[in-house]
């Protein structure tokens, strides 16, 4: 006899417990093909559009009349973006906090509106030369695609969440040719735990999406580095620890500044009487001088990262590059335009790494052949600190550069940066953004509805009886899977490490219950 709260769950959610491995693989393939195609096209259009903008700035050096064309082009982007962002506020910014909020049951996104509006405005904004990345929008596009497929397949809410998470991972995989990092990022930053329902379809979706991306862009890694990078000797490993500490401090500063940008923009907007939808005016006005004087550092940062090893920049030049990219990436992201901070963070980290490497070469601590590894370590340590997702940072950079020989140095630097960030009290950047976003965007429309979630038994609750968990009165554990066998539970049932429990919860309490039990 089911309780009242159990009876409020559609029967097909209980059937999910019996979902076969084949069905999960099949859904992962569908998500991978669909998201891989969407994000692959998104990435291709951004590359073509960005090259077009760079050509305009090259012409500008020869003919100043081209400035009028650039201004008219930017004005058109501003007007289109303002109109679409007013009609769909959830396309603003990176999109990753919105995906987190949906998976926590705090909001429900209109997947079709998000999909086409984020795609269109994201393409215009990121290809315009602003210092924005494609990965955040790619993750949200993937999540929207996964949700759309779930609606088409008429899946239950719990299966829908799995496809949203799978789509998010597939989006990152296609954006950076990094399928394993896509899976890990969703685990560390978005979904927050492994589960049988989640990881199979998500890994399949990431691999298939990456295959689609490779078919479009080829097998060359996104940030292909030289094959002859010289590793440091063991007696030099202390440099990695010092570098990690420096990157941790720098990451803490980044998190504080980027979190303050909405307030800064609001004050500037009030002073100049600019509506929030037209904040991008400031970003475009500030980017034009950079496009004219320093076109190589425009955009997300791919070209800059790849040039650091080949151009042999002076230390003073690297410092100027870092200051400009730090300030202008804040201006670009703070405008609210659809665009991510993933790639800009990696670009800043690479420049920081190059600065540290340059100093070490000058002091005679390392030789010239060891310099390139600092670029790679800078990306991983800086991103690992800011995102507080060190595993993702290590694997993402490894997949992007196409070289697994640096895992030990990556581990030392990234872990040191992560620990320092934590000691300073820094919050994961996307979680901090979500907290600031929720008061304005939280959707309580279906908050009273119930759904089922799957959670692995962690050390926090292992060896406890169900009655000892202090769950809210409207939360019910309906099943426990122990060694592959399903069992009903009661107050005296003992939970073992590695078991999987299925709970019936209110939609808006998904995140709260996960935090309580995990």
C-alpha positions in Angstrom: 0.0 0.0 0.0 1.6 3.3 -1.2 1.6 6.3 1.0 -0.1 9.6 -0.1 3.2 11.1 -1.2 4.1 7.9 -3.2 0.8 8.0 -5.0 1.6 11.5 -6.2 4.5 10.2 -8.3 3.7 9.0 -11.8 4.0 5.2 -12.1 6.6 5.5 -14.9 9.0 7.1 -12.4 9.0 3.8 -10.4 9.6 2.0 -13.6 12.8 4.0 -14.0 14.4 1.8 -11.3 14.2 -1.0 -13.8 15.6 1.1 -16.7 17.9 -1.2 -18.7 21.5 -0.4 -19.6 20.6 -0.6 -23.3 17.9 2.1 -23.0 20.4 4.4 -21.2 23.0 3.9 -23.9 20.4 4.5 -26.6 19.3 7.7 -25.0 22.9 8.8 -24.6 23.5 8.2 -28.3 20.4 10.3 -29.2 21.6 13.2 -26.9 25.1 13.0 -28.3 24.1 13.2 -31.9 21.6 16.0 -31.3 23.8 18.1 -29.0 26.9 17.4 -31.0 25.2 18.7 -34.1 23.9 21.8 -32.4 27.1 22.7 -30.6 29.3 21.8 -33.6 27.3 24.2 -35.8 27.5 26.8 -33.0 31.3 26.5 -32.7 31.8 26.6 -36.5 29.7 29.7 -36.9 31.6 31.4 -34.0 34.9 30.6 -35.7 33.8 32.0 -39.1 32.2 35.1 -37.5 35.3 35.8 -35.4 37.6 35.6 -38.4 35.3 38.1 -40.2 35.5 40.5 -37.3 39.3 40.2 -37.2 39.4 41.0 -40.9 37.4 44.1 -40.3 39.9 45.3 -37.7 42.8 44.6 -40.2 41.0 46.8 -42.8 40.4 49.5 -40.1 44.2 50.0 -40.0 44.1 51.0 -43.7 40.8 52.7 -43.9 39.3 54.4 -40.8 35.9 54.6 -42.5 35.6 50.9 -41.6 34.9 52.1 -38.1 31.4 53.2 -39.1 30.7 49.8 -40.4 31.9 48.2 -37.2 29.8 50.6 -35.1 26.7 49.8 -37.1 27.4 46.1 -36.8 27.8 46.3 -33.1 24.7 48.4 -32.8 22.7 45.8 -34.6 24.0 43.1 -32.2 23.1 45.2 -29.2 19.6 45.8 -30.4 19.0 42.1 -31.3 20.5 41.0 -28.0 18.5 43.4 -26.0 15.2 42.4 -27.6 15.8 38.6 -27.2 17.2 38.9 -23.7 14.1 40.9 -22.6 11.9 38.1 -24.1 14.0 35.3 -22.5 16.0 36.4 -19.4 17.5 32.9 -18.9 19.8 33.2 -22.0 21.9 35.8 -20.2 25.5 35.0 -19.2 27.1 31.7 -19.1 24.0 29.5 -18.7 25.7 27.1 -16.3 24.0 28.5 -13.1 20.6 28.1 -14.9 21.4 24.4 -15.6 22.4 23.9 -12.0 19.2 25.5 -10.8 17.0 23.3 -13.0 18.7 20.1 -11.9 18.1 21.2 -8.3 14.4 21.8 -9.1 14.7 25.5 -8.4 13.5 26.6 -11.9 12.1 25.1 -15.1 13.5 26.5 -18.4 11.6 26.8 -21.7 14.0 24.5 -23.6 13.0 25.6 -27.1 13.1 29.3 -26.3 16.5 28.9 -24.6 17.8 26.7 -27.5 17.3 29.1 -30.4 17.7 32.4 -28.7 20.9 31.4 -26.8 22.2 29.9 -30.0 21.6 33.1 -32.1 22.6 35.7 -29.6 25.5 33.6 -28.3 26.9 33.4 -31.8 26.6 37.1 -32.3 28.2 38.0 -29.0 31.0 35.5 -28.9 32.1 36.0 -32.5 32.0 39.8 -32.1 35.5 39.9 -30.5 34.3 40.3 -26.9 36.3 38.3 -24.4 33.6 35.6 -24.0 33.9 31.8 -24.2 31.7 29.3 -26.1 31.7 26.6 -23.4 29.1 28.0 -21.0 26.5 28.6 -23.8 27.4 25.2 -25.2 26.6 23.6 -21.9 23.3 25.3 -21.7 22.5 24.5 -25.3 23.3 20.9 -24.6 21.1 20.9 -21.5 18.2 22.5 -23.5 18.7 19.9 -26.2 18.6 17.1 -23.7 15.4 18.4 -22.2 13.9 18.7 -25.6 14.6 15.1 -26.4 13.2 14.1 -23.0 10.0 15.9 -23.9 9.9 14.3 -27.3 10.4 10.8 -25.8 7.8 11.6 -23.1 10.1 10.6 -20.3 9.5 11.0 -16.6 10.9 14.1 -14.7 13.7 12.0 -13.2 14.7 10.7 -16.6 14.4 14.2 -18.0 16.9 15.4 -15.4 19.3 12.7 -16.5 19.1 13.8 -20.1 19.5 17.5 -19.1 22.8 16.5 -17.3 23.8 14.3 -20.2 23.2 17.1 -22.7 25.2 19.6 -20.6 28.2 17.2 -20.6 27.8 16.6 -24.3 27.8 20.3 -24.9 31.1 20.8 -23.1 32.5 17.7 -24.9 31.7 19.2 -28.3 32.9 22.7 -27.4 36.4 21.6 -26.4 36.7 18.0 -27.8 36.9 16.9 -24.2 34.4 14.1 -23.5 35.8 12.9 -20.1 36.0 16.5 -18.8 32.4 16.9 -19.9 31.4 14.0 -17.7 33.6 15.1 -14.8 32.4 18.8 -14.9 28.8 17.8 -14.6 29.6 15.4 -11.7 31.8 18.0 -9.8 29.9 21.2 -10.6 26.3 20.4 -11.7 25.0 16.9 -10.8 27.3 16.5 -7.7 27.2 12.7 -7.6 27.7 9.5 -9.7 24.7 7.3 -10.2 23.9 4.3 -12.5 21.2 6.2 -14.2 23.4 9.2 -14.8 26.9 8.2 -15.7 26.2 5.7 -18.5 24.0 7.9 -20.6 26.2 11.0 -19.8 29.4 9.2 -20.9 27.8 7.9 -24.0 26.4 11.3 -24.9 29.8 13.0 -24.3 31.6 10.4 -26.5 29.1 10.6 -29.3 29.0 14.4 -29.2 32.8 14.5 -29.3 32.8 12.2 -32.3 30.5 14.6 -34.1 32.7 17.5 -33.2 35.8 15.6 -34.4 34.1 14.8 -37.7 33.6 18.6 -38.2 36.8 20.0 -36.9 39.3 17.1 -37.2 41.4 15.2 -34.7 43.8 18.0 -33.8 43.4 19.0 -30.1 41.8 22.4 -29.5 45.0 23.7 -27.9 47.7 21.6 -29.6 51.0 22.0 -27.8 54.5 20.9 -28.9 55.3 17.3 -28.4 58.8 18.0 -27.0 57.8 19.7 -23.8 60.7 19.0 -21.3 59.5 17.8 -17.9 61.1 19.2 -14.7 63.4 17.2 -12.5 62.2 16.0 -9.1 64.4 18.6 -7.3 62.4 21.3 -9.1 59.0 20.1 -8.0 58.8 22.7 -5.3 58.2 25.2 -8.1 54.9 23.5 -8.8 53.7 24.0 -5.2 54.7 27.7 -5.2 53.0 28.1 -8.6 49.8 26.5 -7.2 49.7 28.9 -4.3 50.1 31.9 -6.6 47.4 30.7 -8.9 45.1 30.0 -5.9 45.5 33.6 -4.7 44.9 34.9 -8.2 41.8 32.7 -8.6 40.4 34.1 -5.3 40.8 37.6 -6.7 39.0 36.6 -9.9 36.1 35.1 -8.1 35.6 38.2 -6.0 35.8 40.6 -9.0 33.5 38.6 -11.3 30.9 38.3 -8.5 31.0 42.1 -8.0 30.4 42.9 -11.7 26.6 42.9 -11.6 26.7 45.5 -8.9 29.3 47.6 -10.8 27.3 47.5 -14.0 24.2 48.4 -12.1 25.8 51.5 -10.6 27.3 52.5 -13.9 24.0 51.9 -15.7 22.1 54.1 -13.1 24.7 56.9 -13.5 24.4 57.0 -17.3 20.7 56.0 -17.2 21.3 52.8 -19.3 18.7 50.1 -19.0 20.1 46.7 -18.1 19.3 45.2 -21.5 21.6 47.7 -23.0 24.6 47.2 -20.8 26.4 45.6 -23.8 26.9 49.1 -25.2 29.7 49.6 -22.7 31.3 46.2 -23.6 31.3 47.0 -27.3 32.7 50.5 -26.8 35.5 49.3 -24.7 36.4 46.4 -27.1 37.0 48.6 -30.2 40.3 50.1 -29.0 41.6 46.6 -28.2 40.5 45.4 -31.7 42.4 48.3 -33.3 45.6 48.1 -31.2 45.8 44.5 -30.0 43.7 42.3 -32.3 45.6 39.0 -31.3 44.1 39.1 -27.8 40.5 39.5 -28.9 37.9 36.8 -28.3 37.8 33.8 -26.0 41.6 33.3 -26.0 42.4 30.3 -28.2 44.8 32.3 -30.4 46.5 34.0 -27.4 47.1 30.6 -25.6 48.6 29.1 -28.8 50.9 32.1 -29.4 52.4 32.1 -25.9 55.0 29.4 -26.7 55.8 30.5 -30.2 56.0 34.3 -29.9 58.4 34.5 -27.0 56.7 37.5 -25.4 58.6 39.8 -23.0 57.6 39.7 -19.4 56.3 43.2 -19.6 54.1 42.3 -22.6 52.7 39.3 -20.8 51.8 41.5 -17.8 50.0 43.9 -20.1 48.2 41.1 -21.8 47.0 39.7 -18.4 45.8 43.1 -17.1 43.9 43.9 -20.3 42.3 40.5 -20.6 41.4 40.4 -16.9 39.6 43.8 -17.1 38.0 43.4 -20.5 36.8 39.8 -19.8 35.1 41.2 -16.7 33.5 44.0 -18.8 32.4 41.5 -21.5 30.9 39.0 -19.1 29.4 41.6 -16.8 27.3 43.0 -19.7 25.0 40.0 -19.4 25.5 38.9 -23.0 25.3 35.1 -23.6 28.9 34.0 -23.3 31.0 31.9 -20.9 34.1 32.4 -18.7 35.6 29.0 -19.2 37.9 29.9 -22.0 38.7 33.4 -20.8 39.7 31.8 -17.5 42.0 29.3 -19.3 43.5 32.2 -21.3 44.2 34.2 -18.2 45.7 31.1 -16.5 47.9 30.5 -19.5 49.2 34.1 -19.4 49.8 33.8 -15.6 51.6 30.5 -16.2 53.7 32.2 -18.9 54.6 35.1 -16.5 55.7 32.6 -13.8 57.6 30.6 -16.3 59.3 33.7 -17.7 60.4 34.7 -14.2 61.7 31.2 -13.5 63.7 31.1 -16.7 65.2 34.6 -15.9 66.2 33.4 -12.4 67.8 30.3 -13.8 65.4 28.0 -11.9 64.3 26.3 -15.2 65.6 26.3 -18.8 63.9 27.5 -22.0 62.8 23.9 -23.0 60.8 23.7 -19.7 58.9 26.9 -20.3 55.9 25.5 -22.3 54.7 23.4 -19.4 54.0 26.5 -17.3 51.4 27.6 -19.9 49.6 24.2 -19.4 49.9 24.3 -15.6 48.6 27.9 -15.5 45.4 26.9 -17.2 44.7 24.0 -15.0 45.6 25.6 -11.7 43.8 28.9 -12.3 40.6 27.2 -13.6 40.7 24.5 -10.8 40.9 27.2 -8.2 38.1 29.4 -9.6 35.7 26.6 -10.4 36.7 24.5 -7.4 36.5 21.5 -9.7 40.1 20.3 -9.7 39.5 16.9 -11.5 37.7 18.6 -14.3 40.5 21.2 -14.6 43.2 18.5 -14.9 41.3 16.3 -17.4 40.0 19.3 -19.4 43.5 20.7 -20.0 44.9 17.3 -20.7 42.3 16.6 -23.3 42.6 20.1 -24.8 46.4 19.9 -25.3 46.4 16.2 -26.2 49.2 15.1 -23.9 48.8 12.9 -20.8 52.4 13.1 -19.7 51.8 16.2 -17.5 49.3 14.6 -15.1 51.6 14.6 -12.1 52.6 18.3 -12.4 48.9 19.2 -13.2 47.9 17.4 -10.0 50.4 19.2 -7.8 49.6 22.6 -9.2 45.9 22.3 -9.4 45.5 20.7 -5.9 47.7 23.4 -4.4 45.6 26.1 -6.1 42.4 24.5 -5.0 43.5 24.1 -1.4 44.7 27.7 -1.2 41.4 28.9 -2.7 39.5 26.9 -0.1 41.6 28.2 2.8 40.8 31.8 1.6 37.1 31.0 1.7 36.6 31.3 -2.0 33.3 29.8 -3.4 32.9 27.9 -6.6 32.3 30.6 -9.2 29.2 29.1 -10.7 27.7 28.4 -7.3 28.3 32.0 -6.3 26.6 33.2 -9.5 23.7 30.9 -8.9 23.1 32.3 -5.4 23.1 35.9 -6.8 20.7 34.8 -9.6 18.1 32.9 -7.7 16.2 35.7 -6.0 15.3 37.1 -9.5 14.8 33.9 -11.4 13.7 31.2 -9.1 10.5 29.5 -10.4 8.1 28.2 -7.8 5.4 27.4 -10.3 5.7 23.6 -9.8 7.5 23.7 -6.5 4.8 21.8 -4.8 4.9 18.8 -7.2 6.8 15.7 -6.2 9.4 13.7 -8.1 11.8 10.8 -7.5 15.6 11.2 -7.2 18.4 8.7 -7.0 21.2 9.1 -4.5 24.2 6.9 -3.7 24.6 6.1 0.0 27.6 8.2 1.1 29.9 7.9 4.1 27.8 10.6 5.7 24.7 8.3 6.0 26.3 4.8 5.7 25.6 2.4 8.6 22.7 4.6 9.8 19.1 3.5 10.0 16.5 5.4 8.0 14.8 6.8 11.1 18.2 8.5 12.0 18.5 10.6 8.9 16.3 13.5 10.1 14.6 13.9 6.7 11.9 16.5 6.3 8.4 15.1 6.8 7.5 15.3 3.1 10.5 13.3 2.0 10.2 9.5 1.7 12.7 6.8 0.9 10.8 4.3 -1.3 13.5 1.9 -2.2 17.1 0.8 -1.5 19.2 -1.1 -4.0 21.8 -3.3 -2.3 24.2 -5.4 -4.4 21.9 -5.1 -7.3 18.8 -6.2 -5.4 15.9 -3.9 -4.7 14.5 -3.7 -1.2 11.7 -1.8 0.4 12.7 0.2 3.4 11.2 1.1 6.8 12.5 3.1 9.7 14.8 0.3 11.0 16.4 -0.4 7.5 20.1 0.0 7.7 21.9 1.8 4.8 25.2 0.4 3.6 28.0 2.3 1.8 27.6 1.9 -2.0 23.9 1.3 -1.9 21.5 3.4 -3.9 18.4 4.9 -2.4 15.4 6.3 -4.3 13.5 9.2 -2.6 10.3 11.0 -3.3 10.8 14.8 -2.8 9.3 18.1 -3.7 10.9 19.6 -6.8 12.3 22.7 -5.1 13.9 20.5 -2.4 16.1 18.4 -4.7 19.3 20.4 -4.0 18.6 20.7 -0.3 18.1 16.9 0.1 21.3 16.2 -1.9 23.3 18.5 0.3 21.8 16.9 3.4 22.6 13.3 2.3 25.8 13.8 0.3 
